[in-house]
């Protein structure tokens, strides 16, 4: 009988530890009546805990066939309107949001064993807000916005580098230049869930659901 084939990837995968640190407590009874203050507090605590890139999040959308799509990008703000991000309206995500203006966001902060999920309709901000969003960021962000046609096929790495270098030169020389398709979006939350991990798997899941009157209902969920 042949010996079983070694499975180095599976062995490596199963050797990884989860939350190999002391996790903070979370009392859902003490949570605020609306999700935004809790998100702000958890974000600040993630920063204080040394979580790398706590503003990175997953954005899930649906394509023309209703099939899911997901990618990682950066949060630009979180206020009473909702959770803000930006992209080109002509990108894959831009086309998907134009056809199906709903999205889901996911934050994962392993330094504290926490997740936050946001679901809701998406609206486009005004051109003035989108312009201000782009020019409040770095020269590199402007150069990236001026580089090529996002999500389209590029012929080679050399073409990518050549176009990117030209975009950097333009961004430095014309810091107020327009990127007409750059668009700021806002996910208006219909549901926001806060997940606090527990080493004994007694995870706490607190979900906020928007009510018809504009308030919030809080619910505990089984993990």
MARBA-3410 file (N, C-alpha, C, O; in Angstrom, 1 decimal):
223
0.8,-1.2,0.0,0.0,0.0,0.0,0.9,1.2,0.0,1.8,1.3,0.8 ~ 0.5,2.2,-0.9,1.3,3.4,-0.9,1.1,4.3,0.3,0.0,4.3,0.8 ~ 2.2,4.9,0.8,2.0,5.8,1.9,1.2,7.0,1.5,1.2,7.4,0.3 ~ 0.5,7.6,2.4,-0.3,8.8,2.1,0.6,10.0,1.6,1.7,10.1,2.1 ~ 0.1,10.7,0.6,0.9,11.8,0.1,1.0,12.9,1.1,0.0,13.4,1.7
2.2,13.4,1.4,2.3,14.5,2.4,1.5,15.7,1.9,1.3,16.0,0.7 ~ 0.9,16.4,2.9,0.1,17.6,2.6,0.7,18.8,3.3,0.2,19.3,4.3 ~ 1.8,19.4,2.7,2.5,20.5,3.4,1.6,21.7,3.6,1.6,22.4,4.7 ~ 0.7,22.0,2.6,-0.1,23.2,2.8,-1.1,23.0,3.9,-1.3,23.8,4.8 ~ -1.8,21.8,3.9,-2.8,21.5,5.0,-2.1,21.5,6.4,-2.7,22.1,7.3
-0.9,21.0,6.5,-0.2,20.9,7.7,0.1,22.4,8.2,-0.1,22.7,9.3 ~ 0.6,23.2,7.2,0.9,24.6,7.6,-0.4,25.3,8.0,-0.3,26.1,8.9 ~ -1.4,25.1,7.3,-2.7,25.8,7.5,-3.2,25.4,8.9,-3.6,26.3,9.7 ~ -3.2,24.1,9.3,-3.8,23.7,10.6,-2.9,24.0,11.7,-3.3,24.0,12.9 ~ -1.6,24.4,11.5,-0.7,24.8,12.5,-0.9,26.2,13.0,-0.3,26.6,14.0
-1.7,27.0,12.2,-1.8,28.4,12.6,-2.7,28.6,13.8,-3.7,27.9,13.9 ~ -2.4,29.5,14.6,-3.2,29.8,15.8,-4.1,31.0,15.5,-3.8,31.9,14.7 ~ -5.2,31.0,16.3,-6.2,32.1,16.1,-6.2,32.9,17.5,-6.3,32.3,18.5 ~ -6.1,34.2,17.4,-6.2,35.1,18.5,-5.2,34.6,19.7,-5.7,34.4,20.8 ~ -4.0,34.5,19.3,-3.0,34.1,20.3,-2.6,35.3,21.2,-1.4,35.6,21.3
-3.6,35.8,21.8,-3.4,37.0,22.6,-4.6,37.1,23.6,-5.6,36.4,23.4 ~ -4.5,38.0,24.6,-5.6,38.2,25.5,-6.6,39.1,24.8,-6.3,40.2,24.3 ~ -7.9,38.6,24.7,-8.9,39.4,24.0,-9.7,40.3,25.0,-9.9,39.9,26.2 ~ -10.1,41.4,24.5,-10.9,42.3,25.4,-12.3,41.8,25.7,-12.8,41.1,24.9 ~ -12.9,42.2,26.8,-14.3,41.8,27.1,-15.2,42.7,26.2,-14.8,43.8,25.8
-16.5,42.3,26.1,-17.5,43.1,25.4,-18.8,42.8,26.1,-19.3,41.7,26.0 ~ -19.4,43.8,26.7,-20.7,43.7,27.3,-21.7,44.3,26.4,-21.8,45.5,26.4 ~ -22.5,43.5,25.7,-23.5,44.1,24.8,-24.6,44.9,25.4,-25.2,45.8,24.8 ~ -24.8,44.6,26.7,-25.8,45.4,27.4,-25.4,46.9,27.6,-26.2,47.7,27.8 ~ -24.1,47.1,27.6,-23.6,48.4,27.8,-23.3,49.2,26.4,-22.9,50.3,26.4
-23.7,48.5,25.3,-23.4,49.1,24.0,-24.4,50.3,23.8,-25.5,50.3,24.3 ~ -24.0,51.3,23.0,-24.8,52.4,22.8,-26.0,52.1,21.9,-26.0,51.0,21.3 ~ -27.1,52.9,21.9,-28.3,52.6,21.2,-28.1,52.6,19.6,-29.0,52.1,18.9 ~ -27.1,53.2,19.1,-26.8,53.3,17.7,-25.4,52.7,17.4,-24.5,52.8,18.3 ~ -25.2,52.2,16.2,-23.9,51.5,15.9,-22.7,52.4,15.7,-21.6,52.0,16.0
-22.9,53.6,15.2,-21.8,54.5,14.9,-20.8,54.8,16.0,-19.6,54.7,15.9 ~ -21.3,55.2,17.2,-20.4,55.4,18.3,-19.6,54.2,18.7,-18.5,54.3,19.1 ~ -20.2,53.0,18.6,-19.5,51.8,19.0,-18.4,51.5,17.9,-17.3,51.1,18.3 ~ -18.7,51.8,16.7,-17.7,51.6,15.6,-16.5,52.5,15.9,-15.4,52.1,15.8 ~ -16.8,53.8,16.2,-15.8,54.7,16.4,-14.9,54.3,17.6,-13.7,54.4,17.6
-15.5,53.8,18.7,-14.8,53.3,19.8,-13.9,52.1,19.5,-12.8,52.1,19.9 ~ -14.5,51.1,18.8,-13.8,50.0,18.5,-12.6,50.3,17.5,-11.5,49.7,17.6 ~ -12.8,51.2,16.6,-11.7,51.6,15.7,-10.6,52.2,16.5,-9.4,51.9,16.3 ~ -10.9,53.1,17.4,-9.9,53.8,18.2,-9.1,52.7,19.0,-7.9,52.8,19.2 ~ -9.8,51.7,19.6,-9.2,50.7,20.4,-8.3,49.8,19.5,-7.3,49.3,19.9
-8.7,49.5,18.2,-7.9,48.8,17.3,-6.6,49.5,17.0,-5.5,48.9,17.0 ~ -6.7,50.8,16.8,-5.5,51.6,16.6,-4.6,51.6,17.8,-3.4,51.4,17.7 ~ -5.2,51.7,19.0,-4.4,51.7,20.3,-3.7,50.3,20.5,-2.7,50.2,21.1 ~ -4.4,49.3,20.0,-3.8,47.9,20.2,-2.8,47.6,19.1,-2.2,46.5,19.2 ~ -2.5,48.5,18.2,-1.4,48.3,17.2,-1.9,47.5,16.0,-1.1,46.9,15.3
-3.2,47.5,15.8,-3.7,46.7,14.6,-3.2,47.4,13.3,-3.5,48.6,13.1 ~ -2.4,46.7,12.5,-2.0,47.3,11.2,-3.2,47.6,10.3,-4.2,46.8,10.2 ~ -3.2,48.7,9.7,-4.2,49.1,8.7,-5.6,48.8,9.2,-6.4,48.1,8.5 ~ -6.0,49.4,10.3,-7.4,49.1,10.8,-8.5,49.7,9.9,-9.6,49.4,10.0 ~ -8.1,50.6,9.0,-9.0,51.2,8.0,-9.2,50.4,6.8,-10.0,50.8,5.9
-8.5,49.3,6.7,-8.7,48.4,5.5,-10.0,47.6,5.7,-10.3,47.1,6.8 ~ -10.7,47.4,4.7,-12.0,46.7,4.8,-12.3,45.9,3.5,-11.7,46.3,2.4 ~ -13.1,44.9,3.6,-13.6,44.2,2.4,-14.9,44.8,1.9,-15.8,45.2,2.7 ~ -15.0,45.0,0.6,-16.2,45.5,0.0,-16.8,44.5,-0.9,-16.2,44.0,-1.8 ~ -18.0,44.0,-0.6,-18.7,43.0,-1.4,-19.8,43.7,-2.2,-20.6,44.4,-1.7
-19.9,43.3,-3.5,-20.9,43.8,-4.4,-21.4,42.7,-5.2,-20.9,41.5,-5.1 ~ -22.4,42.9,-6.1,-22.9,41.9,-7.0,-22.8,42.3,-8.4,-23.0,43.5,-8.7 ~ -22.4,41.4,-9.3,-22.2,41.8,-10.7,-23.6,41.7,-11.5,-24.6,41.5,-10.9 ~ -23.5,41.8,-12.8,-24.8,41.9,-13.6,-25.6,40.6,-13.5,-26.8,40.7,-13.7 ~ -24.9,39.5,-13.2,-25.6,38.2,-13.1,-26.0,37.9,-11.7,-26.5,36.8,-11.4
-25.8,38.9,-10.8,-26.1,38.7,-9.4,-25.1,37.9,-8.6,-25.3,37.5,-7.5 ~ -23.9,37.6,-9.2,-22.9,36.9,-8.6,-22.0,37.8,-7.7,-21.8,38.9,-8.0 ~ -21.6,37.3,-6.5,-20.8,38.1,-5.6,-19.4,38.4,-6.1,-18.8,37.7,-6.8 ~ -18.9,39.6,-5.7,-17.6,40.0,-5.9,-17.1,40.7,-4.7,-17.9,41.3,-3.9 ~ -15.8,40.6,-4.4,-15.2,41.2,-3.2,-13.8,41.7,-3.4,-13.1,41.1,-4.2
-13.4,42.7,-2.7,-12.1,43.3,-2.8,-11.8,44.1,-1.5,-12.7,44.4,-0.8 ~ -10.5,44.4,-1.3,-10.1,45.1,-0.1,-9.8,46.6,-0.5,-9.1,46.8,-1.5 ~ -10.3,47.5,0.2,-10.0,48.9,0.0,-10.0,49.7,1.3,-10.2,49.0,2.4 ~ -9.9,51.0,1.3,-9.7,51.7,2.5,-11.0,52.5,2.9,-11.7,53.1,2.0 ~ -11.3,52.6,4.1,-12.4,53.4,4.6,-12.0,54.9,4.6,-10.9,55.2,5.0
-12.9,55.7,4.1,-12.6,57.2,4.0,-13.2,58.0,5.1,-12.8,59.1,5.4 ~ -14.3,57.5,5.6,-15.0,58.2,6.8,-16.1,57.2,7.2,-16.5,56.3,6.6 ~ -16.6,57.5,8.4,-17.8,56.9,9.0,-18.5,57.9,9.8,-18.0,58.4,10.8 ~ -19.7,58.4,9.3,-20.4,59.4,10.0,-21.9,59.1,10.0,-22.3,57.9,9.7 ~ -22.7,60.0,10.3,-24.2,59.8,10.4,-24.8,59.3,9.0,-25.8,58.7,9.0
-24.1,59.7,7.9,-24.6,59.2,6.6,-24.3,57.8,6.4,-25.1,57.1,5.7 ~ -23.2,57.3,6.9,-22.8,55.9,6.6,-21.3,55.8,6.6,-20.5,56.6,7.0 ~ -20.9,54.7,5.9,-19.4,54.3,5.8,-19.0,54.7,4.4,-19.6,54.3,3.4 ~ -17.9,55.5,4.3,-17.5,56.1,3.0,-16.3,55.4,2.4,-15.4,54.9,3.1 ~ -16.3,55.2,1.1,-15.1,54.8,0.4,-15.2,55.4,-1.0,-16.1,56.1,-1.3
-14.1,55.2,-1.8,-14.1,55.9,-3.1,-13.4,54.9,-4.1,-12.7,54.1,-3.8 ~ -13.8,55.2,-5.4,-13.3,54.4,-6.5,-13.7,55.1,-7.8,-14.3,56.1,-7.8 ~ -13.2,54.6,-8.9,-13.6,55.1,-10.2,-15.0,54.6,-10.5,-15.3,53.4,-10.3 ~ -15.9,55.4,-11.0,-17.3,55.0,-11.4,-17.2,54.0,-12.6,-18.1,53.3,-12.8 ~ -16.1,54.1,-13.3,-15.9,53.2,-14.5,-15.2,51.9,-14.2,-14.9,51.1,-15.1
-14.9,51.7,-12.9,-14.2,50.4,-12.5,-15.3,49.3,-12.4,-16.5,49.6,-12.6 ~ -14.8,48.1,-12.2,-15.8,46.9,-12.0,-16.7,47.2,-10.9,-17.9,47.0,-11.1 ~ -16.2,47.6,-9.8,-17.1,47.9,-8.6,-18.1,49.1,-8.9,-19.2,49.1,-8.5 ~ -17.6,50.1,-9.7,-18.4,51.2,-10.0,-19.6,50.8,-10.9,-20.7,51.2,-10.7 ~ -19.3,49.9,-11.9,-20.4,49.4,-12.8,-21.4,48.5,-12.0,-22.6,48.6,-12.2
-20.8,47.7,-11.1,-21.7,46.9,-10.3,-22.6,47.7,-9.4,-23.8,47.4,-9.2 ~ -22.1,48.7,-8.8,-22.9,49.6,-7.9,-23.9,50.4,-8.6,-25.0,50.7,-8.1 ~ -23.6,50.7,-9.9,-24.6,51.5,-10.7,-25.8,50.6,-11.0,-26.9,51.0,-11.0 ~ -25.5,49.3,-11.2,-26.6,48.3,-11.5,-27.3,47.8,-10.3,-28.5,47.6,-10.3 ~ -26.5,47.6,-9.2,-27.1,47.1,-8.0,-26.5,47.9,-6.8,-25.5,47.5,-6.2
-27.2,49.0,-6.5,-26.6,49.9,-5.5,-26.8,49.5,-4.0,-27.4,50.2,-3.2 ~ -26.3,48.3,-3.7,-26.2,47.8,-2.4,-24.9,47.1,-2.2,-24.3,46.6,-3.1 ~ -24.4,47.1,-1.0,-23.1,46.5,-0.7,-23.0,46.1,0.7,-23.8,46.4,1.6 ~ -21.9,45.3,1.0,-21.6,44.9,2.4,-20.1,45.2,2.6,-19.3,45.0,1.7 ~ -19.8,45.6,3.8,-18.4,45.9,4.2,-18.1,44.9,5.4,-18.9,44.5,6.2
-16.8,44.6,5.4,-16.3,43.7,6.5,-15.0,44.2,7.0,-14.0,44.4,6.2 ~ -14.9,44.5,8.3,-13.6,44.8,9.0,-13.2,43.7,9.9,-14.0,43.1,10.5 ~ -11.9,43.4,9.9,-11.4,42.3,10.7,-10.2,42.9,11.5,-9.2,43.3,10.8 ~ -10.2,42.9,12.8,-9.1,43.4,13.6,-8.6,42.3,14.5,-9.1,42.2,15.7 ~ -7.8,41.4,14.0,-7.3,40.2,14.8,-6.6,40.5,16.1,-6.6,39.7,17.0
-6.0,41.8,16.2,-5.3,42.1,17.4,-6.3,42.1,18.6,-5.8,41.9,19.7 ~ -7.6,42.2,18.3,-8.5,42.2,19.4,-9.6,41.1,19.2,-10.6,41.1,19.9 ~ -9.5,40.3,18.1,-10.5,39.3,17.8,-11.8,39.9,17.5,-12.9,39.4,17.9 ~ -11.8,41.0,16.8,-13.1,41.7,16.5,-13.3,41.8,15.0,-12.4,41.9,14.1 ~ -14.6,41.7,14.7,-15.1,42.0,13.3,-16.3,43.0,13.4,-17.0,43.0,14.4
-16.4,43.7,12.3,-17.6,44.6,12.1,-18.1,44.4,10.7,-17.3,44.4,9.7 ~ -19.4,44.1,10.6,-20.0,43.9,9.2,-21.1,45.0,9.1,-21.9,45.3,10.0 ~ -21.1,45.6,7.9,-22.1,46.7,7.5,-22.8,46.3,6.2,-22.1,45.9,5.3 ~ -24.1,46.4,6.2,-24.8,46.1,4.9,-25.8,47.2,4.7,-26.4,47.7,5.7 ~ -26.0,47.6,3.4,-27.0,48.6,3.2,-26.9,49.2,1.8,-26.1,48.8,1.0
-27.8,50.1,1.4,-27.8,50.7,0.1,-26.6,51.7,0.0,-26.1,52.2,1.0 ~ -26.2,51.9,-1.3,-25.1,52.7,-1.6,-25.5,53.9,-2.4,-26.3,53.8,-3.3 ~ -25.1,55.1,-2.0,-25.3,56.3,-2.8,-24.0,57.0,-3.2,-23.0,56.8,-2.5 ~ -24.0,57.6,-4.3,-22.9,58.4,-4.8,-22.9,59.8,-4.2,-24.0,60.4,-4.2 ~ -21.7,60.3,-3.8,-21.6,61.6,-3.4,-21.6,62.6,-4.6,-21.5,62.2,-5.7
-21.7,63.9,-4.3,-21.6,64.9,-5.3,-20.2,64.9,-6.0,-19.3,64.5,-5.3 ~ -20.1,65.4,-7.2,-18.8,65.6,-7.8,-17.9,66.5,-6.9,-16.7,66.2,-6.9 ~ -18.4,67.5,-6.3,-17.6,68.3,-5.4,-17.0,67.5,-4.3,-15.8,67.7,-3.9 ~ -17.8,66.7,-3.6,-17.3,65.8,-2.5,-16.3,64.9,-3.0,-15.3,64.6,-2.4 ~ -16.5,64.3,-4.2,-15.6,63.3,-4.8,-14.3,64.0,-5.1,-13.2,63.4,-4.8
-14.3,65.2,-5.6,-13.1,66.0,-5.9,-12.3,66.3,-4.6,-11.1,66.1,-4.6 ~ -13.1,66.7,-3.6,-12.4,67.0,-2.3,-11.8,65.8,-1.7,-10.8,65.8,-1.1 ~ -12.5,64.6,-1.8,-12.0,63.4,-1.3,-10.7,63.0,-1.9,-9.7,62.7,-1.2 ~ -10.6,63.1,-3.2,-9.3,62.8,-3.9,-8.2,63.7,-3.5,-7.1,63.2,-3.3 ~ -8.5,65.0,-3.4,-7.4,65.9,-3.2,-7.1,66.1,-1.7,-6.2,66.9,-1.3
-7.8,65.4,-0.8,-7.4,65.4,0.6,-6.4,64.3,0.9,-5.9,64.2,2.0 ~ -6.2,63.5,-0.1,-5.3,62.4,0.1,-3.9,62.7,-0.5,-3.6,63.8,-0.8 ~ -3.0,61.7,-0.6,-1.6,61.9,-0.9,-1.4,62.0,-2.4,-2.3,61.8,-3.2 ~ -0.2,62.5,-2.8,0.2,62.5,-4.2,0.1,61.2,-4.8,-0.4,61.1,-6.0 ~ 0.4,60.1,-4.1,0.4,58.8,-4.6,-1.1,58.4,-4.9,-1.3,57.7,-5.9
-2.0,58.8,-4.1,-3.4,58.5,-4.3,-3.9,59.2,-5.6,-4.6,58.6,-6.4 ~ -3.5,60.4,-5.8,-3.9,61.1,-7.0,-3.3,60.5,-8.2,-3.9,60.3,-9.3 ~ -2.0,60.1,-8.1,-1.3,59.4,-9.3,-2.0,58.1,-9.6,-2.2,57.8,-10.8 ~ -2.4,57.3,-8.6,-3.1,56.1,-8.8,-4.4,56.3,-9.5,-4.8,55.6,-10.4 ~ -5.1,57.4,-9.1,-6.4,57.7,-9.8,-6.2,58.1,-11.2,-7.2,58.0,-12.0
-5.1,58.6,-11.6,-4.8,59.1,-12.9,-4.2,58.0,-13.8,-3.9,58.2,-15.0 ~ -3.9,56.8,-13.2,-3.2,55.8,-13.9,-4.2,54.8,-14.6,-4.9,54.1,-13.9 ~ -4.2,54.8,-15.9,-4.9,53.8,-16.7,-6.4,53.8,-16.4,-7.0,54.8,-15.9 ~ -7.1,52.7,-16.8,-8.5,52.5,-16.7,-8.7,51.4,-15.7,-8.6,50.2,-16.1 ~ -9.1,51.6,-14.5,-9.1,50.6,-13.5,-10.0,49.4,-13.9,-11.1,49.6,-14.4
-9.5,48.2,-13.7,-10.2,47.0,-13.9,-10.1,46.5,-15.4,-10.5,45.4,-15.7 ~ -9.6,47.4,-16.3,-9.4,46.9,-17.7,-8.1,46.2,-17.8,-7.2,46.3,-17.0 ~ -8.0,45.5,-18.9,-6.7,44.7,-19.2,-5.6,45.6,-19.6,-5.8,46.6,-20.4 ~ -4.4,45.4,-19.0,-3.2,46.2,-19.4,-2.3,45.2,-20.1,-2.2,44.0,-19.8 ~ -1.6,45.8,-21.1,-0.8,44.9,-22.0,0.4,44.3,-21.4,0.8,43.2,-21.8
1.1,45.0,-20.5,2.3,44.5,-19.9,2.7,45.3,-18.7,2.1,46.3,-18.4 ~ 3.6,44.7,-17.9,4.1,45.4,-16.7,4.8,46.7,-17.1,4.7,47.7,-16.5 ~ 5.5,46.6,-18.3,6.2,47.8,-18.7,5.3,48.9,-19.0,5.5,50.1,-18.7 ~ 4.1,48.6,-19.7,3.1,49.6,-19.9,2.6,50.2,-18.7,2.3,51.4,-18.5 ~ 2.3,49.3,-17.7,1.8,49.8,-16.4,2.8,50.7,-15.7,2.4,51.8,-15.3
4.1,50.4,-15.7,5.1,51.2,-15.1,5.2,52.6,-15.9,5.3,53.6,-15.2 ~ 5.2,52.5,-17.2,5.3,53.8,-18.0,4.1,54.7,-17.7,4.3,55.9,-17.5 ~ 2.9,54.2,-17.7,1.8,55.0,-17.4,1.7,55.5,-16.0,1.4,56.7,-15.7 ~ 2.2,54.7,-15.0,2.2,55.1,-13.6,3.2,56.2,-13.4,2.9,57.2,-12.7 ~ 4.4,56.1,-14.0,5.4,57.1,-13.9,4.9,58.5,-14.5,5.1,59.5,-13.9
4.2,58.4,-15.6,3.6,59.6,-16.2,2.6,60.2,-15.3,2.4,61.5,-15.1 ~ 1.8,59.4,-14.6,0.7,59.8,-13.7,1.4,60.5,-12.5,0.8,61.5,-12.0 ~ 2.4,59.9,-12.0,3.1,60.5,-10.8,3.7,61.9,-11.2,3.5,62.9,-10.4 ~ 4.2,62.0,-12.4,4.8,63.3,-12.8,3.6,64.4,-12.9,3.8,65.5,-12.5 ~ 2.5,63.9,-13.5,1.4,64.9,-13.6,0.8,65.2,-12.2,0.4,66.4,-12.0
0.7,64.3,-11.3,0.2,64.5,-10.0,1.0,65.5,-9.2,0.5,66.4,-8.5 ~ 2.3,65.4,-9.4,3.3,66.4,-8.7,3.1,67.8,-9.4,3.2,68.8,-8.7 ~ 3.0,67.8,-10.7,3.0,69.1,-11.4,1.7,69.8,-11.3,1.6,71.0,-11.4 ~ 0.6,69.0,-11.3,-0.8,69.5,-11.3,-1.6,68.9,-10.1,-2.5,68.1,-10.3 ~ -1.3,69.3,-8.9,-1.9,68.7,-7.7,-3.4,68.9,-7.6,-4.1,68.2,-6.9
-3.9,69.9,-8.4,-5.4,70.1,-8.4,-6.1,69.5,-9.6,-7.3,69.8,-9.8 ~ -5.4,68.7,-10.4,-6.0,68.2,-11.6,-7.2,67.3,-11.3,-7.2,66.7,-10.2 ~ -8.1,67.2,-12.2,-9.3,66.4,-12.0,-9.0,64.9,-12.4,-8.2,64.6,-13.3 ~ -9.8,64.1,-11.8,-9.9,62.7,-12.2,-11.4,62.5,-12.3,-12.1,62.1,-11.3 ~ -12.0,62.7,-13.5,-13.4,62.9,-13.6,-14.3,61.7,-13.1,-15.4,61.9,-12.7
-13.7,60.5,-13.2,-14.5,59.3,-12.8,-14.4,59.0,-11.4,-15.0,58.1,-10.9 ~ -13.5,59.7,-10.7,-13.3,59.4,-9.2,-14.5,59.7,-8.5,-15.0,60.8,-8.6 ~ -15.0,58.8,-7.7,-16.4,58.9,-7.1,-16.3,58.5,-5.6,-15.8,57.4,-5.3 ~ -16.8,59.3,-4.8,-17.0,58.9,-3.4,-18.4,58.3,-3.2,-19.4,58.8,-3.6 ~ -18.4,57.1,-2.5,-19.6,56.4,-2.2,-19.9,56.3,-0.7,-19.0,56.4,0.1
-21.2,56.1,-0.3,-21.5,56.0,1.1,-22.5,54.8,1.2,-23.5,54.7,0.5 ~ -22.1,53.8,2.1,-23.0,52.7,2.4,-23.8,53.2,3.6,-23.3,53.4,4.7 ~ -25.1,53.4,3.3,-26.1,53.7,4.4,-26.5,52.5,5.1,-27.1,51.6,4.5 ~ -26.1,52.3,6.4,-26.3,51.1,7.1,-27.8,50.7,7.3,-28.5,51.4,7.9 ~ -28.1,49.5,6.8,-29.4,48.9,7.2,-29.2,47.9,8.4,-30.0,47.7,9.2
-28.0,47.3,8.4,-27.6,46.4,9.4,-26.1,46.6,9.7,-25.3,46.8,8.8 ~ -25.7,46.6,11.0,-24.3,46.6,11.4,-24.2,45.6,12.5,-24.9,45.6,13.5 ~ -23.2,44.7,12.3,-23.0,43.6,13.3,-21.6,43.8,13.9,-20.6,44.0,13.2 ~ -21.5,43.6,15.2,-20.2,43.7,16.0,-20.0,42.3,16.5,-20.8,41.7,17.2 ~ -18.8,41.7,16.2,-18.4,40.4,16.7,-17.2,40.5,17.6,-16.1,41.0,17.2
-17.3,40.0,18.8,-16.2,39.9,19.7,-15.8,38.5,19.9,-16.6,37.7,20.5 ~ -14.6,38.1,19.5,-14.2,36.7,19.6,-13.8,36.4,21.1,-13.5,37.3,21.9 ~ -13.9,35.1,21.4,-13.6,34.6,22.7,-12.8,33.3,22.6,-13.1,32.5,21.8 ~ -11.8,33.2,23.4,-10.9,32.0,23.3,-11.6,30.7,23.5,-11.2,29.7,23.0 ~ -12.7,30.7,24.3,-13.5,29.5,24.5,-14.7,29.4,23.5,-15.6,28.6,23.7
-14.6,30.2,22.5,-15.6,30.2,21.4,-17.0,30.6,21.9,-18.0,30.3,21.3 ~ -17.0,31.4,22.9,-18.3,32.0,23.4,-18.4,33.4,22.8,-18.5,34.4,23.5 ~ -18.3,33.5,21.5,-18.3,34.7,20.8,-19.5,35.5,21.0,-20.6,35.0,21.1 ~ -19.4,36.8,21.1,-20.5,37.7,21.2,-20.8,38.4,19.9,-19.9,39.0,19.3 ~ -22.0,38.3,19.4,-22.4,38.9,18.2,-23.6,39.8,18.5,-24.7,39.4,18.9
-23.4,41.1,18.3,-24.5,42.1,18.5,-24.8,42.7,17.2,-24.0,43.4,16.5 ~ -26.1,42.6,16.8,-26.5,43.2,15.5,-27.5,44.3,15.7,-28.4,44.2,16.5 ~ -27.2,45.4,15.0,-28.1,46.5,15.0,-28.9,46.5,13.6,-28.3,46.3,12.6 ~ -30.2,46.6,13.7,-31.0,46.7,12.5,-31.8,47.9,12.5,-32.4,48.3,13.5 ~ -31.8,48.6,11.3,-32.5,49.9,11.2,-34.0,49.6,11.2,-34.5,48.7,10.5
-34.8,50.4,11.9,-36.2,50.3,12.0,-36.9,51.2,11.0,-36.2,52.1,10.4 ~ -38.2,51.0,10.7,-38.9,51.8,9.8,-38.9,53.3,10.2,-38.9,54.1,9.3 ~ -38.8,53.5,11.5,-38.8,54.9,11.9,-37.5,55.6,11.9,-37.3,56.7,12.3 ~ -36.4,54.8,11.5,-35.1,55.4,11.5,-34.2,55.1,12.7,-33.1,55.5,12.8 ~ -34.8,54.4,13.7,-34.0,54.1,14.9,-33.3,52.7,14.7,-33.2,52.3,13.5
-33.0,52.1,15.8,-32.2,50.9,15.7,-32.8,49.8,16.7,-33.2,50.2,17.8 ~ -32.8,48.6,16.2,-33.1,47.4,17.1,-31.8,46.7,17.3,-31.1,46.4,16.4 ~ -31.6,46.3,18.6,-30.4,45.5,18.9,-30.7,44.1,19.1,-31.7,43.8,19.8 ~ -29.9,43.1,18.6,-30.2,41.7,18.8,-28.9,41.0,19.0,-27.9,41.2,18.4 ~ -28.9,40.0,20.0,-27.8,39.1,20.2,-28.0,37.9,19.2,-29.1,37.4,19.1
-26.9,37.4,18.6,-27.0,36.3,17.7,-26.1,35.2,18.2,-25.1,35.4,18.8 ~ -26.6,33.9,17.9,-25.7,32.8,18.3,-24.5,32.8,17.4,-24.5,33.2,16.2 ~ -23.3,32.5,18.0,-22.1,32.5,17.2,-22.0,31.3,16.2,-21.1,31.2,15.4
END
